[in-house]
Amino acid sequence: MGDFNGRVGNQRTPWEAHLGPHSDHNTNRNYNGQLTLELCAQHGLFITNTFFQHRRSQIYTWYKWNNLEQASQINFILARKSHQRHVIDSKAMPNIQVDTDHRPVMLETRAPHQLRNSDIHYQLEETQRGRHLSRNRNGDGENLAEKCEKSPRELYKAVKAVRQRDEPFDPTSLINDEAGNPLTDQEDRNNRWEECFDGLLNFGDSQRSQEPFSPGFPDEEEPSILEDEVRAVVKESAKNKAAGTDDITTEAIQACGDVGIKWLTRVFNAAWEERAAPDDWQKAIVIPIWKKKGSNRDCEKDRASPC
């Protein structure tokens, strides 16, 4: 919510999910308006005060102090698409006595239905044994709604305690080559895995876009990534997760404080300006997991699980 200083215009294509039919139709989209729509598309948001039909005074959020005929819609309230059904109304508030040329924007919502324990059922099908496991309130599946509201991690632990494996995880130590012959040497197996996942996960030259990068607004100076933006992302990053190839966890970055934020901001801005990512960003630790279809020695029968 705030003054985005962006005019989104009335051209909805291809932004129908994020821009409503009742935006300011008298102005064209500017650079900040384009950035606002890209922000909505990237994070699953929509501009609430463009989805409701109102009179002119409730659409425009800015008026020139000495000419009320010169007005535009540059203040928005953004909300997640998943919450759109809870939004009842959103509009500018005219005739508010405040010392500014902007008008406040109001959002009216309805409270979502509260989750109840009696509405939650955990059902797990064991396909190979042909039986169903249903638990409701009892044992490890008790009070899942409370755990969901209190802590997602506690909910995950409760569901994990209920879950039953069909069989223990026991990956095979032998795999076959393309001709179906078993590979016994460790180096040959590693090369076979690399060959299989390289074709599965990496794009070939024919699939890569051959068009050079061209900015949507070449005459506008692109904004740099701000330290506050990086700090907010690091703060919201998931914790207790495995590190990648660099062995750097979220907790390690957070422990660096402002020094780490400044270092990350410099790296991100360098990658953005040079239109190139470091080689380490293009690497991942991949764990093969058998799909339980066909032979577990066939690499094509495994799915790649990056971590």
C-alpha positions in Angstrom: 0.0 0.0 0.0 1.4 3.4 -0.9 2.3 6.0 -3.5 3.8 4.1 -6.4 3.9 7.2 -8.6 2.9 4.9 -11.4 0.1 5.1 -13.9 -1.1 1.7 -14.9 -3.4 2.9 -17.7 -6.3 0.8 -19.1 -4.4 -1.7 -21.3 -5.1 -5.0 -19.4 -3.5 -7.5 -21.7 -1.6 -9.5 -20.5 -2.2 -8.3 -17.0 -5.9 -9.3 -16.6 -5.2 -11.2 -13.3 -3.5 -8.2 -11.7 -5.2 -5.1 -13.3 -8.9 -4.6 -13.0 -11.2 -3.1 -15.6 -11.8 0.1 -13.6 -8.4 1.8 -13.6 -7.7 5.3 -14.8 -8.6 5.2 -18.5 -7.5 8.8 -19.2 -3.8 8.3 -18.8 -1.2 6.1 -20.4 1.0 3.6 -18.6 4.4 5.0 -17.5 7.6 3.3 -16.4 6.6 3.0 -12.7 3.2 1.7 -13.7 5.0 -1.1 -15.7 7.2 -1.9 -12.7 4.1 -2.1 -10.5 2.4 -4.6 -12.8 5.6 -6.7 -13.0 5.8 -6.7 -9.2 2.2 -8.0 -9.1 2.9 -10.7 -11.6 6.1 -11.8 -9.8 4.6 -12.1 -6.3 1.0 -13.1 -7.2 -0.6 -9.7 -6.3 -3.5 -7.7 -7.7 -4.3 -3.9 -7.6 -7.4 -3.8 -5.5 -8.7 -0.4 -6.3 -8.9 -1.2 -10.1 -11.3 -4.0 -9.7 -14.3 -2.1 -8.4 -16.5 0.4 -10.3 -16.8 3.8 -8.7 -17.4 7.4 -9.7 -14.4 9.6 -10.8 -13.7 11.1 -7.4 -13.3 7.6 -5.9 -10.9 6.5 -8.6 -8.3 9.3 -8.8 -5.9 9.4 -5.9 -3.9 12.5 -6.8 -5.1 16.0 -7.7 -3.0 19.1 -8.6 -3.4 21.6 -5.9 -4.3 24.5 -8.2 -6.2 22.6 -10.9 -8.6 19.8 -9.8 -9.2 18.8 -13.4 -5.6 17.5 -13.5 -5.8 14.2 -11.6 -4.5 10.6 -11.9 -4.5 7.3 -10.1 -1.0 6.7 -8.7 -1.8 5.3 -5.2 -2.7 1.6 -4.9 -3.4 -1.1 -2.4 -1.9 -4.5 -3.5 -3.2 -7.8 -2.1 -2.4 -11.4 -2.8 -4.5 -13.1 -5.4 -5.3 -15.9 -3.0 -7.2 -13.3 -0.8 -9.1 -11.7 -3.6 -12.4 -13.3 -2.7 -12.2 -11.7 0.7 -11.9 -8.1 -0.7 -15.3 -6.4 -0.7 -14.3 -2.9 -1.9 -11.4 -0.6 -2.5 -11.6 3.0 -3.4 -10.2 6.5 -2.9 -11.8 8.6 -0.1 -12.8 12.1 -1.3 -13.5 15.1 0.9 -10.9 14.1 3.5 -9.4 17.1 5.2 -5.7 16.3 5.1 -2.8 18.6 4.2 -1.7 16.7 1.0 -2.6 16.5 -2.7 -3.1 12.8 -2.3 -6.3 11.1 -1.3 -6.2 8.1 1.1 -7.3 4.7 -0.4 -9.6 2.5 1.6 -9.8 -1.3 1.5 -12.7 -3.3 2.9 -12.4 -7.0 3.5 -14.4 -9.8 5.1 -12.7 -12.1 7.7 -12.0 -15.5 6.3 -13.7 -18.5 8.0 -11.7 -19.8 10.9 -10.3 -23.2 10.5 -11.9 -25.8 12.8 -10.4 -29.0 14.1 -13.5 -31.0 13.1 -13.0 -29.9 9.5 -9.5 -31.4 9.2 -9.1 -35.0 8.2 -5.8 -36.6 7.4 -6.2 -39.5 5.0 -3.3 -41.4 3.6 -3.6 -44.1 1.0 -1.1 -47.0 0.9 -1.3 -48.1 -2.7 0.8 -51.2 -2.5 -1.0 -52.6 0.6 -4.5 -51.5 -0.7 -5.7 -50.0 2.6 -6.5 -46.5 3.8 -5.4 -44.8 7.0 -7.8 -42.2 8.3 -7.0 -40.2 11.4 -9.0 -37.4 12.9 -8.2 -35.7 16.2 -6.6 -38.8 17.7 -2.9 -39.6 18.2 -0.4 -37.7 16.2 -3.0 -36.2 13.9 -4.7 -34.3 16.8 -5.3 -30.6 16.7 -3.8 -30.0 13.3 -5.7 -26.8 12.9 -4.1 -25.3 16.1 -0.7 -26.4 15.0 -1.2 -24.8 11.5 -2.1 -21.5 13.1 0.6 -21.6 15.7 3.5 -22.8 13.7 3.8 -24.4 10.3 6.8 -26.3 11.5 4.8 -28.0 14.3 2.2 -29.0 11.7 4.9 -30.5 9.5 6.2 -32.5 12.4 2.7 -33.8 13.2 2.0 -34.9 9.7 5.4 -36.5 9.4 4.7 -38.5 12.5 1.5 -39.8 11.0 3.0 -40.6 7.6 4.0 -44.2 6.9 6.5 -45.2 4.3 5.8 -48.1 2.0 9.4 -49.2 2.3 12.6 -47.6 3.7 14.7 -45.5 1.4 17.3 -47.8 0.0 18.9 -46.5 -3.2 20.6 -49.0 -5.5 24.3 -49.0 -5.8 24.2 -50.2 -9.4 22.9 -48.5 -12.4 22.8 -49.3 -16.1 24.2 -47.5 -19.1 22.1 -46.5 -22.1 22.4 -50.1 -23.5 21.2 -51.6 -20.3 24.6 -52.9 -19.2 25.4 -52.6 -15.5 28.1 -50.1 -14.4 30.2 -51.2 -11.5 32.9 -48.5 -11.5 32.0 -45.4 -9.3 33.4 -43.0 -11.9 31.3 -44.5 -14.7 28.2 -44.3 -12.5 28.9 -40.7 -11.7 29.3 -39.9 -15.4 26.1 -41.7 -16.2 24.2 -39.7 -13.6 25.7 -36.5 -15.0 24.8 -37.4 -18.5 21.2 -38.3 -17.6 20.4 -35.2 -15.5 22.2 -32.9 -17.8 19.8 -33.8 -20.6 16.9 -33.6 -18.2 17.5 -30.3 -16.4 19.7 -28.2 -18.7 18.4 -26.4 -21.8 20.1 -27.2 -25.2 21.2 -24.5 -27.6 18.0 -25.0 -29.6 15.8 -24.3 -26.6 17.6 -21.1 -25.5 16.3 -17.8 -26.7 18.5 -16.3 -29.4 17.0 -12.8 -29.0 19.2 -10.3 -27.3 17.9 -8.6 -24.1 16.1 -5.4 -24.7 14.6 -3.3 -21.9 11.0 -2.4 -22.1 11.8 1.3 -21.4 15.3 1.9 -22.9 15.2 5.6 -22.2 14.6 5.1 -18.5 17.4 4.5 -16.0 16.9 1.1 -14.4 16.7 1.2 -10.6 19.4 -0.6 -8.6 18.6 -3.3 -6.0 18.4 -1.7 -2.6 19.8 -2.9 0.6 16.4 -2.7 2.3 15.0 -5.1 -0.4 17.8 -7.6 0.2 17.4 -7.3 4.0 13.7 -8.0 3.7 14.2 -11.1 1.6 16.9 -12.4 3.9 14.7 -11.9 6.9 11.8 -13.8 5.3 14.0 -16.7 4.0 13.3 -20.1 5.3 15.5 -21.4 8.1 16.7 -24.9 9.0 17.3 -25.7 5.3 20.2 -27.6 3.8 22.9 -25.4 2.2 23.7 -25.5 -1.5 27.1 -26.0 -3.2 28.5 -23.0 -1.4 27.7 -24.4 2.1 26.1 -21.0 3.1 22.8 -21.3 5.0 20.2 -18.6 5.7 21.3 -18.5 9.3 24.9 -17.8 8.3 23.8 -14.9 6.1 21.7 -13.4 8.8 24.5 -13.7 11.3 26.7 -11.4 9.1 24.3 -8.5 9.8 24.7 -5.3 7.7 28.0 -6.4 6.3 26.5 -9.5 4.7 23.5 -7.4 3.4 25.9 -4.9 1.7 28.0 -7.7 0.2 24.9 -9.5 -1.2 23.5 -6.2 -2.6 26.8 -5.6 -4.5 26.8 -9.1 -5.9 23.1 -8.9 -7.0 23.6 -5.5 -8.6 26.7 -6.7 -10.5 24.7 -9.7 -11.8 21.8 -7.5 -12.8 23.9 -4.8 -14.6 26.1 -7.4 -16.4 23.1 -9.6 -17.4 25.1 -12.6 -16.2 24.9 -14.9 -13.2 28.0 -16.4 -11.4 28.8 -20.0 -12.4 28.1 -21.2 -8.8 24.5 -20.0 -9.1 24.0 -22.4 -12.0 25.1 -25.5 -9.9 22.9 -27.6 -7.6 23.1 -30.7 -5.5 20.8 -33.2 -7.2 19.5 -36.3 -5.4 18.0 -39.1 -7.6 14.7 -40.5 -6.3 13.3 -43.6 -7.9 9.7 -43.2 -9.2 8.9 -46.9 -8.3 8.2 -47.5 -12.0 10.4 -49.8 -14.0 13.8 -50.8 -12.9 15.5 -48.8 -10.2 18.8 -49.3 -12.2 17.5 -47.2 -15.1 18.4 -43.5 -14.6 15.4 -42.4 -16.7 13.1 -43.9 -14.0 14.4 -41.5 -11.4 13.3 -37.9 -10.8 15.8 -35.2 -9.9 15.3 -33.6 -6.5 17.6 -30.5 -6.2 18.5 -29.3 -2.7 
